Amino acid sequence: MTLAVLTPDSVSGVLAAVDEGAVVIAGGTHVMPRLNTRPTPDVSALVSLRRAGLSGVEMLDDATVRVGAATTLTQLGNAPELAFLRPALDAIASPTIRNLATVGGNLFVPQPYGDLAVCLLALDATIEYADGATASIEELRDGLVTAVSFAIPKEWRFLKAMRRKLNSASIVTVAAVLDAPRIALGGVAPRPVRARHAEAAYAQGAEAAGQAALQDIDPFDDAYASAWYRRRVVPVHVRRALLGEEA
């Protein structure tokens, strides 16, 4: 199957191509494997975001940052004001993938991948769409995402348990803003989840929050871990994350 690749230089050009049936592609790390393994005859064109002006990191004020949806994970990690995210970004795939994968694309990656989406959920990030609508990470829907914005936290925690030290899918991912508190979990449900029971229990300590997180998850079996194992280790990793310990 031959696919045309369109590279409009504006958001309106991207939307016009989508209206004609083109599939949006940013870094291609999620879309291309799907197309290569599950050919879709009705897809005849891809529309790239590369030239649409949707990349970059911008400080809106002293505490709030706006990130373009086509910003790569490498570009995000190189932003000095977002140094707190580097351990999370370094745990995602390989440098080659991070050079291609984008912030917007990571929102749509199924679990146990999509660690940045877990972080953005904990950060209470706002998604901006090309039609002018905004939504929370929990309200993610189909549509052209143009940017995400969030406040830089005062106290941040991140922990990812995986089979290998780096470049592996998540068994459990924990991201937390302690000054809120907001706790988000990855690898333990079909989508990243806000651990609201854990948040409510955090006032009683990290141990209590870890146990309460069991009420927030819907774990699954995959090649990396069983649902039983994920449920077994969630309290441990939530506690470790909140205390600033390593996995």
Phi, psi and omega in degrees: 000129179262129180246134171280142177243115182262142181229068179295155182257023179204160176295321179298324177294321176297314181297323178297319179293321178297319178299334180266006174104002180287150177261132181289137175226133177253269176278336179085001185287342177253317184291312186296316176302322178295315181292326181286329182263336178228077183306136181242103186302332183278358176264113182246350182209149172246145177240119185274144176267002189303322185251011187273004177076032184248023178242159177125156179242127185228129174277119179279328173203195185295339187233354186242134182239146175239129184240126178294145186296332182269007175295130179283162179296328176294314178299320179297316181293336180275353179285117185302324183288347181247029181302331181297339181274350187300318178301323178292316181294322179295338180274356182265116172051219183241166177305323179299315178293319181294335176291341182251316186297144186243163179298313180295318180296325182296336179296331187258001180284131180289153174292145019266023175261191178077042181295328179295324177298325176297316178298315181295328176294315178296328180280359181056043183292151176256129177270135174250134180252159181296335179277005178094351180283157174232157181202163173277170177298324178294337181261017181308133179223172175294152181140164182279108176281130181255333182193165168229149178224149182197161176273140177286125185284158175275321179233114185240141175227141175214136176213137177228120175265128182210170184291321177245164183298321180222167172058049178214154177291163185280139162269310171216131172242134178234126173232137185212140169254108188285333181285357179272300350275151171228133181233129177237146183235143174234162179078001187235012178194165181300333177231159171305142184233143169281125181271076186290327175295320178294320178300317182294328182274350186299331178299338179268359177118166183294324179297315179295320179297319179299316179293320181293334180298338178298337179279351186259352191251161176219072190291163184222163174270139170208191183290346185264328181192158176273162175299321179301313182294317179301314179298323181296320188262351180305310181301323180295312184286327175296314178299313180299318180298313183294333179270356179079021179270163178274160179292000000 
